[in-house]
Amino acid sequence: MKKWLLLIVIVVTGGCSSKLAYDNLDWLIYWYMDDYVELNDRQEAVFDEKLDAWIDWHRSEELSKYEQQLQQLQQHIRNDELDKETIAYHLDQGKQHIDAIRNKLAPELAKLATRLDDEQIVYLFAALEKENEEEEENIREAQEESADERLEELTEDIEEEFEDRLGDLTDQQEDIIARYAAQFNRSGMHWIAFRRDIQNAARRLFITRDSNENFEQDLTYLMNNPDEYRSDTYLALRDENRQQYLNMASELAPTMTPDQKEHLLDKVDEWLEDIRDLQK
C-alpha cells in the first residue's frame, strides 16, 4: 500500500512528467499491483470502480491542500523564512498528505481484501518476502563496502537531492552536506525487520479471516498504525535522522545564492502549475 500512497503524492511534485503520471494513475497502480496479486475479472471490475472514486476524491479534495502548502512554501522562500521550525512544518505537512490518503483507502482496501482467494493470498505474501530478500541482499552488499565508500555514496545522494532544487552547489554548501552526511544513522536492517513484522501480522490476520468477525477493522488498524510494528531502536534512529536532516537543511537555507533562490522558486512554480492543471 505504501507504494500507492507515495505514487499519488510524488507524481504531483515530480517534474514535467507529473501530469501524465497522475492522469495514468489507474494504469500505474495496476502495474505496481501486478507484482503482488493478479485479480480475476470480477475483482478487477470492483477495484476499477473503487480506484476511479479514489482518484476523483484525491483530485477534488487533496490537490487543493498541496496547492495551499506550496503557496506557503513560496512565501517562506521569498521572505527567507526557511528556518528549522518552518522546514519541519513542511515535512509534517507532507506526512499528513500521505496519512490522509492512507486513512481514506485503508478501510476500503481491507474490504477488498476479503475478496482475495487463498491462492492469491499465498502468492501475495510470497511476493512480499521475495522483495524483502532482494532488499536485504542489497543492504548487505552495501554493508560490505568500506565506511568511506558508504559515506561518499550518501554524500553524493544528498548533494543530488539539493542540486535538483537549488542548482549547482557552492563549496560551502558541499562542506555542510559532507559534515552532516557523516552523522546519519544506517537503519536498513531495522527497516527490513519492520517490513517482515507487519507482513507477518497481516498474514496472521488473513489466516483467521473466515473466523474473525473483526477482520476488516483489524486489517484497517494495521495499515493505519505501522509505527506499532517498528522497533524502539528503529523509531529512535528515524527520529535522530530527521533531526539531522532538519539541522542540515536549516543550515543550508541561509547560504542560498540569489540564483539558487530563484531556481527553487521556479521549481515550486512548476509544481503549482502542474497541480492547477490537474485540478481542472
ChimeraX attribute file (.defattr): number of C-alpha atoms within 10 A of each C-alpha:
attribute: neighborCount
match mode: 1-to-1
recipient: residues
	/A:1	13
	/A:2	9
	/A:3	10
	/A:4	19
	/A:5	16
	/A:6	13
	/A:7	19
	/A:8	21
	/A:9	20
	/A:10	15
	/A:11	21
	/A:12	23
	/A:13	19
	/A:14	15
	/A:15	14
	/A:16	13
	/A:17	12
	/A:18	19
	/A:19	20
	/A:20	13
	/A:21	18
	/A:22	22
	/A:23	13
	/A:24	11
	/A:25	19
	/A:26	14
	/A:27	12
	/A:28	16
	/A:29	15
	/A:30	17
	/A:31	11
	/A:32	14
	/A:33	16
	/A:34	11
	/A:35	13
	/A:36	18
	/A:37	18
	/A:38	15
	/A:39	17
	/A:40	10
	/A:41	9
	/A:42	10
	/A:43	14
	/A:44	13
	/A:45	12
	/A:46	12
	/A:47	17
	/A:48	14
	/A:49	10
	/A:50	16
	/A:51	16
	/A:52	13
	/A:53	12
	/A:54	16
	/A:55	17
	/A:56	13
	/A:57	14
	/A:58	18
	/A:59	16
	/A:60	14
	/A:61	12
	/A:62	17
	/A:63	20
	/A:64	15
	/A:65	13
	/A:66	20
	/A:67	19
	/A:68	12
	/A:69	16
	/A:70	18
	/A:71	15
	/A:72	12
	/A:73	20
	/A:74	19
	/A:75	13
	/A:76	15
	/A:77	17
	/A:78	13
	/A:79	9
	/A:80	13
	/A:81	17
	/A:82	21
	/A:83	18
	/A:84	17
	/A:85	13
	/A:86	15
	/A:87	20
	/A:88	19
	/A:89	14
	/A:90	16
	/A:91	13
	/A:92	11
	/A:93	15
	/A:94	14
	/A:95	12
	/A:96	12
	/A:97	18
	/A:98	18
	/A:99	14
	/A:100	13
	/A:101	19
	/A:102	19
	/A:103	15
	/A:104	14
	/A:105	21
	/A:106	20
	/A:107	19
	/A:108	15
	/A:109	18
	/A:110	19
	/A:111	16
	/A:112	15
	/A:113	17
	/A:114	13
	/A:115	13
	/A:116	17
	/A:117	10
	/A:118	11
	/A:119	9
	/A:120	16
	/A:121	17
	/A:122	14
	/A:123	15
	/A:124	19
	/A:125	17
	/A:126	13
	/A:127	15
	/A:128	16
	/A:129	16
	/A:130	12
	/A:131	14
	/A:132	17
	/A:133	13
	/A:134	12
	/A:135	16
	/A:136	17
	/A:137	12
	/A:138	12
	/A:139	16
	/A:140	13
	/A:141	10
	/A:142	15
	/A:143	14
	/A:144	10
	/A:145	11
	/A:146	10
	/A:147	11
	/A:148	10
	/A:149	13
	/A:150	16
	/A:151	17
	/A:152	14
	/A:153	13
	/A:154	17
	/A:155	19
	/A:156	15
	/A:157	13
	/A:158	16
	/A:159	18
	/A:160	15
	/A:161	12
	/A:162	18
	/A:163	15
	/A:164	13
	/A:165	16
	/A:166	20
	/A:167	16
	/A:168	16
	/A:169	18
	/A:170	13
	/A:171	9
	/A:172	11
	/A:173	19
	/A:174	17
	/A:175	12
	/A:176	15
	/A:177	22
	/A:178	19
	/A:179	13
	/A:180	17
	/A:181	23
	/A:182	15
	/A:183	13
	/A:184	18
	/A:185	12
	/A:186	15
	/A:187	15
	/A:188	17
	/A:189	14
	/A:190	17
	/A:191	19
	/A:192	16
	/A:193	17
	/A:194	19
	/A:195	18
	/A:196	16
	/A:197	17
	/A:198	19
	/A:199	17
	/A:200	14
	/A:201	14
	/A:202	16
	/A:203	16
	/A:204	11
	/A:205	18
	/A:206	20
	/A:207	12
	/A:208	11
	/A:209	17
	/A:210	11
	/A:211	9
	/A:212	12
	/A:213	10
	/A:214	12
	/A:215	19
	/A:216	21
	/A:217	14
	/A:218	17
	/A:219	21
	/A:220	20
	/A:221	15
	/A:222	20
	/A:223	21
	/A:224	17
	/A:225	12
	/A:226	13
	/A:227	14
	/A:228	13
	/A:229	18
	/A:230	19
	/A:231	15
	/A:232	12
	/A:233	11
	/A:234	20
	/A:235	17
	/A:236	12
	/A:237	17
	/A:238	17
	/A:239	12
	/A:240	15
	/A:241	19
	/A:242	15
	/A:243	15
	/A:244	17
	/A:245	21
	/A:246	19
	/A:247	17
	/A:248	19
	/A:249	20
	/A:250	19
	/A:251	17
	/A:252	18
	/A:253	18
	/A:254	13
	/A:255	14
	/A:256	17
	/A:257	13
	/A:258	9
	/A:259	12
	/A:260	18
	/A:261	20
	/A:262	16
	/A:263	18
	/A:264	22
	/A:265	19
	/A:266	15
	/A:267	18
	/A:268	21
	/A:269	15
	/A:270	15
	/A:271	23
	/A:272	21
	/A:273	14
	/A:274	23
	/A:275	23
	/A:276	12
	/A:277	10
	/A:278	17
	/A:279	15
	/A:280	7
